[in-house]
Amino acid sequence: MQDDIDAADILMGDVVRLEDVVSRDSVTSVAKSFFALFGIPVRVISHEGDLLADVHRDRPLCNYLNTLPRGERECASTVGVVRDLEPNGQTLVHPCFSGAAYRIVPLAYQGRPIGRFIVGPYVPAETREPPVPLISVDDAIDAPTARAHFNHMPRVREDIAEQLTDHLKGVFELLVFSGHRAQLASTMQVANVRENYRELAEKNEALKASYDELEQLDQLKSTFLATVSHELRTPLTSIIGYTEMLEGGAAGALSDGQAEFLKTIRGKADQLLGLISSLLDLGRLEAENLELHNEAIDPRALLSDVGSTIVPNANRRNVALDIQVANDTPKIWGDAIRLRQIVLNLADNALKFTHEGGEVVLGAAPGKLEAGGPSGLGAALFTVSRPAVVLTVRDTGMGIPEESLSRIFEAFYQIDAGTTRVHGGAGLGLSIVKQLVDGHGGKIEVTSALGKGTIFTVKLPAADPDA
């Protein structure tokens, strides 16, 4: 009899129970998305008290407190109170003795309460220090340990927490609205959905087959490049070795013409060896098996080393080279060899595309690097910055067309055929630079103006001050 009444209510446009119109999976999926984005636990409870979703991760602070007799009792008491609180149409904020807080938000549809959800625990961003009740909750508590765990709790300003819960409430109520309307759909609509789903499944199957084929071709390409590069490297090394022996007089004295020919052979062989090394680096980076040996690197020494390497070429091209390092620039936490490869690649490019009489400037300064994480609203609200070193390579060269800026980090991409013929290169340098920067947990950006020059900005994590 009750089932008939509930069905009648639904057909008349009323929702009786939350679980009648939304599945636990959909509620849990939304809660998981919220948790993945903001790191704050979410529990959804129906009006009848059934737990529909519970998405959380045990926090070190909670785990630690539960090892203490009084701490365990206080935690259990707080959780019990929060679970049983009825918001009665208004959002409730319940504090925890640990300094954290819970927000209990009502869910309603068409003026009828259908459930509630609980967000927390989180620490209000305005709370800087652990409260006295936390430090004194148990005689056996270790204050430094409690403080350290407290500092690792998720934090959010109360006004932002209110906005987030309002947004999540809207998502849940939209789920209810959508679920309710889905129950009123006609048999024909359901049939159409099934037909559309069948067509979509067929298209997805075809798309997956195409994707698998492209993935296989990409793997074959990578294997081919790696194999060919290894096979070319051995005879090329021999060519360079014998060239050096001939230049050293191992086969007798050389005429001026012979010496010039050997110099050309050696130069072209070195150029080819550099290309092969780039291909091998690219293969390792794509396979994600390039190891980085991080240490604290002095940015002034790094830029000076790169500068001394390219200054002969700069002098030949009549291009001024300047190094500018701010006095308070910290050390970089990274792999010395790969950091040098990053800067040298960018500096070589800058020099290559700068006309006679121009200037190339290598710079380093302190900065901030946004921690990696989700994009969008979550990143805007919870972005955490950490100390960084900002490396810049600026030139007064030809510049990069705006339509090419989004593609310059693609492997083998060249701005145009004319540039490739004039300046050489295989279009691998910037792709390798981008992947090396990403591997260091950094970011690279580029700005350019045609005829005025280009600026590459690389943000890398700073080493700890005592490193």
C-alpha positions as CSV (number, residue, x, y, z in Angstrom):
1,M,0.0,0.0,0.0
2,Q,2.8,2.4,0.9
3,D,4.6,1.6,-2.4
4,D,1.4,2.6,-4.3
5,I,1.2,5.9,-2.4
6,D,4.9,6.6,-3.1
7,A,4.4,5.9,-6.8
8,A,1.3,8.1,-6.9
9,D,3.3,10.9,-5.3
10,I,6.0,10.6,-7.9
11,L,3.5,10.7,-10.7
12,M,1.9,13.7,-9.2
13,G,5.2,15.5,-9.1
14,D,6.2,14.9,-5.5
15,V,9.4,13.3,-4.3
16,V,9.0,11.2,-1.2
17,R,12.5,9.8,-0.6
18,L,15.9,10.9,-1.9
19,E,16.8,7.4,-2.8
20,D,13.7,7.0,-4.9
21,V,14.9,9.4,-7.5
22,V,18.7,9.3,-7.3
23,S,21.0,6.3,-7.2
24,R,23.6,5.8,-4.5
25,D,26.2,5.6,-7.4
26,S,25.3,9.1,-8.7
27,V,25.4,10.6,-5.3
28,T,28.7,8.9,-4.5
29,S,30.1,10.0,-7.8
30,V,29.3,13.7,-7.1
31,A,30.7,13.4,-3.6
32,K,33.9,11.8,-5.0
33,S,34.3,14.6,-7.5
34,F,34.0,17.2,-4.8
35,F,36.5,15.3,-2.6
36,A,38.9,14.9,-5.4
37,L,38.7,18.6,-6.2
38,F,38.8,20.1,-2.7
39,G,40.0,17.3,-0.4
40,I,37.1,17.7,2.0
41,P,35.1,14.7,3.1
42,V,31.4,14.5,2.1
43,R,28.6,12.4,3.6
44,V,25.1,12.3,2.3
45,I,22.2,11.1,4.5
46,S,18.6,10.6,3.5
47,H,15.7,12.2,5.5
48,E,15.1,8.7,7.0
49,G,18.7,8.6,8.3
50,D,20.1,6.2,5.6
51,L,23.8,6.9,4.7
52,L,23.8,7.2,0.8
53,A,27.4,8.3,0.3
54,D,30.5,8.5,2.5
55,V,33.6,9.8,0.7
56,H,36.5,10.6,3.0
57,R,40.1,9.7,3.8
58,D,41.3,9.2,7.3
59,R,43.3,12.2,8.4
60,P,46.6,11.8,10.4
61,L,45.2,14.1,13.1
62,C,42.0,12.0,13.5
63,N,44.0,8.8,13.5
64,Y,46.4,10.1,16.1
65,L,43.6,11.4,18.4
66,N,41.9,8.0,18.2
67,T,45.0,6.4,19.7
68,L,44.4,8.4,22.9
69,P,41.6,7.3,25.3
70,R,40.0,10.7,25.8
71,G,40.8,11.7,22.3
72,E,38.9,8.7,20.9
73,R,35.9,9.5,23.2
74,E,35.8,13.1,22.1
75,C,36.1,12.2,18.4
76,A,33.3,9.7,18.7
77,S,31.1,12.2,20.5
78,T,31.6,14.9,17.9
79,V,30.9,12.5,15.0
80,G,27.8,11.2,16.7
81,V,26.4,14.7,17.3
82,V,27.2,15.9,13.7
83,R,25.6,12.7,12.2
84,D,22.4,13.2,14.1
85,L,22.0,17.0,13.7
86,E,18.9,18.1,11.8
87,P,19.5,21.4,9.9
88,N,15.7,22.1,9.6
89,G,16.1,24.2,6.5
90,Q,19.2,26.1,7.6
91,T,22.9,25.2,7.2
92,L,24.5,24.5,10.5
93,V,28.2,24.9,11.3
94,H,29.3,22.6,14.1
95,P,32.8,23.1,15.6
96,C,35.1,20.2,16.6
97,F,37.3,20.3,19.7
98,S,40.3,19.8,17.3
99,G,39.7,23.2,15.7
100,A,38.1,21.8,12.6
101,A,34.5,22.4,11.6
102,Y,31.6,20.5,10.0
103,R,28.9,22.1,7.8
104,I,25.5,20.3,7.8
105,V,23.4,21.4,4.8
106,P,19.7,20.5,4.2
107,L,18.5,19.1,1.0
108,A,15.0,19.9,-0.1
109,Y,12.9,19.4,-3.2
110,Q,9.6,21.2,-3.9
111,G,9.6,22.5,-0.4
112,R,9.9,19.0,1.2
113,P,13.0,18.0,3.1
114,I,14.6,14.9,1.6
115,G,18.0,14.7,3.3
116,R,21.1,16.4,4.2
117,F,24.9,16.3,3.5
118,I,27.8,16.9,5.8
119,V,31.0,18.6,4.6
120,G,34.0,18.2,6.9
121,P,36.1,18.1,8.9
122,Y,38.1,21.0,7.6
123,V,40.0,23.8,9.4
124,P,38.8,27.3,8.8
125,A,41.6,29.2,7.1
126,E,41.3,31.9,9.7
127,T,42.4,29.4,12.4
128,R,46.2,29.7,12.6
129,E,47.0,27.7,15.7
130,P,45.7,24.5,17.2
131,P,43.1,25.3,19.9
132,V,43.6,24.6,23.6
133,P,41.0,21.8,23.7
134,L,43.0,19.9,21.1
135,I,46.3,20.3,22.9
136,S,44.8,19.4,26.3
137,V,42.4,16.7,25.2
138,D,44.5,14.0,26.8
139,D,47.3,13.9,29.3
140,A,49.3,11.6,26.9
141,I,49.0,13.9,23.9
142,D,52.2,15.0,22.2
143,A,51.7,18.6,21.3
144,P,54.3,18.9,18.5
145,T,52.8,15.8,16.8
146,A,49.2,17.1,17.2
147,R,50.3,20.5,15.9
148,A,52.0,18.9,12.8
149,H,48.9,16.9,12.0
150,F,46.7,19.9,12.6
151,N,48.8,21.9,10.0
152,H,48.1,19.2,7.4
153,M,44.3,19.4,7.7
154,P,42.5,20.7,4.6
155,R,41.9,24.5,5.0
156,V,39.3,26.8,3.6
157,R,37.9,30.2,4.4
158,E,34.4,30.2,5.9
159,D,33.0,32.4,3.2
160,I,34.5,30.1,0.5
161,A,33.2,27.0,2.4
162,E,29.7,28.5,2.3
163,Q,30.0,29.1,-1.5
164,L,31.3,25.5,-2.0
165,T,28.5,23.9,0.0
166,D,25.9,26.1,-1.8
167,H,27.3,24.9,-5.1
168,L,27.3,21.3,-4.0
169,K,23.7,21.7,-2.7
170,G,22.7,22.9,-6.1
171,V,24.4,19.9,-7.8
172,F,22.6,17.4,-5.5
173,E,19.2,19.2,-5.9
174,L,19.8,19.2,-9.7
175,L,20.4,15.5,-9.5
176,V,17.1,15.1,-7.7
177,F,15.3,17.2,-10.3
178,S,16.9,15.3,-13.2
179,G,16.1,11.9,-11.5
180,H,12.5,12.9,-10.9
181,R,12.0,14.0,-14.5
182,A,13.6,10.8,-15.7
183,Q,11.0,8.8,-13.8
184,L,8.3,10.7,-15.7
185,A,9.8,9.9,-19.1
186,S,7.6,8.0,-21.6
187,T,8.4,4.5,-22.9
188,M,9.2,6.1,-26.3
189,Q,11.7,8.4,-24.8
190,V,13.3,5.5,-23.0
191,A,13.4,3.6,-26.3
192,N,15.0,6.6,-28.0
193,V,17.6,6.8,-25.3
194,R,18.4,3.1,-25.8
195,E,18.7,3.6,-29.5
196,N,21.0,6.6,-29.1
197,Y,23.0,4.7,-26.6
198,R,23.4,1.8,-29.1
199,E,24.6,4.2,-31.8
200,L,26.9,5.9,-29.3
201,A,28.3,2.6,-28.3
202,E,29.0,1.7,-31.9
203,K,30.7,5.0,-32.5
204,N,32.7,4.7,-29.3
205,E,33.8,1.2,-30.4
206,A,35.0,2.6,-33.7
207,L,36.7,5.5,-32.0
208,K,38.4,3.1,-29.6
209,A,39.6,0.9,-32.5
210,S,41.0,4.0,-34.2
211,Y,42.6,5.1,-30.9
212,D,44.2,1.7,-30.4
213,E,45.6,1.7,-33.9
214,L,47.0,5.2,-33.4
215,E,48.5,4.2,-30.1
216,Q,50.1,1.2,-31.7
217,L,51.5,3.3,-34.6
218,D,52.9,5.8,-32.0
219,Q,54.6,2.9,-30.1
220,L,56.0,1.6,-33.4
221,K,57.3,5.1,-34.1
222,S,59.0,5.4,-30.7
223,T,60.5,1.9,-31.0
224,F,61.7,2.7,-34.5
225,L,63.3,6.0,-33.5
226,A,65.0,4.4,-30.5
227,T,66.3,1.5,-32.5
228,V,67.6,3.5,-35.4
229,S,69.1,6.1,-33.0
230,H,71.0,3.4,-31.2
231,E,72.2,1.7,-34.4
232,L,73.3,5.0,-35.9
233,R,75.2,6.1,-32.8
234,T,77.8,3.3,-32.9
235,P,79.1,3.9,-36.4
236,L,78.8,7.7,-36.0
237,T,81.0,7.5,-32.8
238,S,83.5,5.6,-34.9
239,I,83.4,8.2,-37.6
240,I,84.0,11.0,-35.0
241,G,86.8,9.0,-33.4
242,Y,88.7,8.3,-36.7
243,T,88.2,12.0,-37.7
244,E,89.8,13.1,-34.5
245,M,92.7,10.6,-35.1
246,L,93.2,12.0,-38.6
247,E,93.1,15.6,-37.3
248,G,95.7,14.6,-34.7
249,G,98.1,13.4,-37.4
250,A,97.6,9.6,-36.8
251,A,97.8,9.0,-40.6
252,G,100.4,11.6,-41.4
253,A,100.5,15.3,-41.9
254,L,97.5,17.0,-43.5
255,S,97.3,19.7,-46.1
256,D,95.2,22.8,-45.4
257,G,92.5,21.5,-47.7
258,Q,92.4,18.1,-46.0
259,A,92.2,19.7,-42.6
260,E,89.4,21.9,-43.7
261,F,87.5,18.8,-45.1
262,L,88.0,16.9,-41.8
263,K,86.8,19.9,-39.9
264,T,83.6,19.9,-41.9
265,I,83.1,16.2,-41.5
266,R,83.6,16.5,-37.7
267,G,81.1,19.4,-37.5
268,K,78.4,17.6,-39.4
269,A,79.0,14.4,-37.4
270,D,78.7,16.3,-34.1
271,Q,75.5,17.8,-35.5
272,L,74.1,14.4,-36.4
273,L,75.2,13.0,-33.0
274,G,73.3,15.8,-31.3
275,L,70.2,15.0,-33.3
276,I,70.5,11.3,-32.3
277,S,70.9,12.2,-28.7
278,S,67.8,14.3,-28.9
279,L,65.9,11.4,-30.4
280,L,67.0,9.1,-27.6
281,D,66.1,11.7,-25.0
282,L,62.7,12.1,-26.5
283,G,62.2,8.3,-26.5
284,R,63.1,8.1,-22.8
285,L,60.9,11.0,-21.9
286,E,57.9,9.6,-23.8
287,A,58.5,6.2,-22.0
288,E,58.8,8.1,-18.7
289,N,61.9,6.2,-17.7
290,L,64.4,9.1,-17.6
291,E,65.8,9.3,-14.1
292,L,66.4,12.7,-12.5
293,H,69.1,13.1,-9.8
294,N,68.0,16.2,-8.0
295,E,70.2,18.4,-5.9
296,A,70.5,22.1,-5.0
297,I,71.8,24.0,-8.0
298,D,73.1,27.5,-7.9
299,P,71.2,29.4,-10.7
300,R,74.1,31.9,-11.1
301,A,76.6,29.1,-11.8
302,L,74.1,27.4,-14.1
303,L,73.6,30.5,-16.3
304,S,77.3,31.3,-16.2
305,D,78.1,27.8,-17.4
306,V,75.6,28.1,-20.3
307,G,76.8,31.6,-21.1
308,S,80.4,30.5,-21.4
309,T,79.3,27.7,-23.7
310,I,77.4,30.0,-26.2
311,V,79.5,33.2,-25.9
312,P,81.9,32.2,-28.8
313,N,78.9,31.7,-31.1
314,A,77.3,34.9,-29.8
315,N,80.6,36.8,-30.6
316,R,80.7,35.4,-34.1
317,R,77.1,36.5,-34.7
318,N,77.8,39.9,-33.1
319,V,75.0,39.3,-30.6
320,A,75.3,40.7,-27.1
321,L,75.0,38.2,-24.3
322,D,74.0,39.3,-20.8
323,I,73.3,37.4,-17.5
324,Q,71.1,38.9,-14.9
325,V,70.6,37.1,-11.6
326,A,68.8,38.7,-8.6
327,N,70.8,38.6,-5.4
328,D,68.0,36.9,-3.4
329,T,67.5,34.1,-5.9
330,P,67.4,30.7,-4.1
331,K,69.0,27.5,-5.4
332,I,67.0,25.3,-7.8
333,W,66.0,21.7,-6.8
334,G,66.8,19.7,-9.9
335,D,69.1,17.6,-12.0
336,A,72.2,19.6,-12.9
337,I,72.7,17.9,-16.3
338,R,69.0,18.3,-17.3
339,L,68.7,21.9,-16.0
340,R,71.8,22.8,-18.1
341,Q,70.1,21.0,-21.1
342,I,66.9,23.1,-20.6
343,V,68.7,26.5,-20.4
344,L,71.2,25.6,-23.2
345,N,68.5,24.6,-25.5
346,L,66.5,27.8,-25.0
347,A,69.7,29.9,-25.2
348,D,70.8,28.2,-28.4
349,N,67.3,28.9,-29.9
350,A,67.4,32.5,-28.8
351,L,70.8,33.0,-30.3
352,K,69.9,31.2,-33.5
353,F,66.9,33.4,-34.2
354,T,68.5,36.7,-33.1
355,H,69.8,39.0,-35.9
356,E,73.3,40.6,-35.9
357,G,73.4,43.4,-33.4
358,G,70.7,42.0,-31.2
359,E,70.8,40.8,-27.6
360,V,70.1,37.6,-25.6
361,V,69.6,37.9,-21.9
362,L,69.6,34.9,-19.5
363,G,68.0,35.8,-16.2
364,A,67.1,34.2,-12.8
365,A,65.0,35.6,-10.0
366,P,62.9,34.3,-7.0
367,G,59.3,33.6,-7.7
368,K,56.3,31.4,-6.8
369,L,55.2,28.2,-8.4
370,E,51.6,27.1,-8.1
371,A,51.3,23.5,-6.7
372,G,49.9,21.0,-9.2
373,G,46.3,19.9,-8.9
374,P,42.9,20.3,-10.4
375,S,42.1,23.2,-12.7
376,G,39.0,25.4,-12.6
377,L,37.2,26.5,-9.4
378,G,39.1,24.2,-7.1
379,A,42.5,25.5,-8.3
380,A,41.3,29.1,-8.0
381,L,40.2,28.6,-4.4
382,F,42.8,26.3,-3.0
383,T,45.9,27.0,-5.1
384,V,49.0,26.7,-2.9
385,S,52.1,28.5,-3.9
386,R,55.6,27.4,-3.1
387,P,59.0,29.1,-3.5
388,A,60.4,28.8,-7.0
389,V,63.2,30.1,-9.2
390,V,62.1,31.9,-12.4
391,L,64.6,31.4,-15.3
392,T,64.1,33.6,-18.3
393,V,65.7,33.5,-21.7
394,R,64.9,36.7,-23.6
395,D,66.0,37.7,-27.1
396,T,65.4,40.6,-29.6
397,G,65.0,38.3,-32.5
398,M,62.4,37.6,-35.2
399,G,59.7,36.5,-32.8
400,I,57.1,33.7,-33.2
401,P,53.7,34.1,-35.0
402,E,50.8,34.0,-32.5
403,E,49.2,31.0,-34.3
404,S,52.4,29.0,-33.7
405,L,52.8,29.6,-30.0
406,S,50.4,26.8,-29.0
407,R,52.4,24.2,-31.0
408,I,56.0,25.1,-30.5
409,F,56.4,22.4,-27.8
410,E,55.2,19.6,-30.1
411,A,57.9,17.2,-31.3
412,F,59.2,17.8,-34.8
413,Y,57.1,20.9,-35.2
414,Q,58.7,23.7,-37.3
415,I,57.2,27.2,-37.6
416,D,57.6,27.1,-41.4
417,A,59.7,25.3,-44.0
418,G,61.7,28.5,-44.8
419,T,62.8,28.8,-41.2
420,T,63.8,25.2,-41.1
421,R,66.0,25.5,-44.2
422,V,67.6,28.7,-42.9
423,H,68.3,27.8,-39.3
424,G,68.3,24.0,-39.3
425,G,67.1,21.8,-36.5
426,A,64.6,18.9,-36.3
427,G,62.0,20.6,-34.0
428,L,62.9,18.4,-31.0
429,G,64.6,20.9,-28.7
430,L,61.5,22.7,-27.3
431,S,59.6,19.4,-27.0
432,I,62.4,18.0,-24.8
433,V,62.6,21.2,-22.8
434,K,58.9,21.1,-22.1
435,Q,59.0,17.4,-20.9
436,L,62.1,18.1,-18.8
437,V,60.5,21.1,-17.1
438,D,57.4,19.0,-16.5
439,G,59.5,16.2,-15.0
440,H,61.0,18.7,-12.5
441,G,57.4,19.7,-11.5
442,G,57.9,23.1,-13.1
443,K,56.1,25.2,-15.7
444,I,57.2,26.8,-19.0
445,E,55.6,29.8,-20.7
446,V,56.4,31.8,-23.8
447,T,55.5,35.3,-25.0
448,S,56.5,36.7,-28.3
449,A,56.0,39.6,-30.7
450,L,57.0,39.4,-34.4
451,G,60.0,41.5,-35.1
452,K,60.6,42.4,-31.4
453,G,61.7,39.1,-29.8
454,T,60.6,36.2,-27.6
455,I,60.7,35.5,-23.8
456,F,60.7,32.0,-22.5
457,T,59.9,31.8,-18.7
458,V,60.7,28.6,-16.8
459,K,59.5,28.2,-13.2
460,L,61.3,25.5,-11.2
461,P,60.9,24.4,-7.6
462,A,63.4,26.1,-5.2
463,A,65.6,24.0,-3.0
464,D,65.1,24.2,0.8
465,P,67.2,27.0,2.2
466,D,69.4,24.6,4.2
467,A,70.0,22.3,1.2
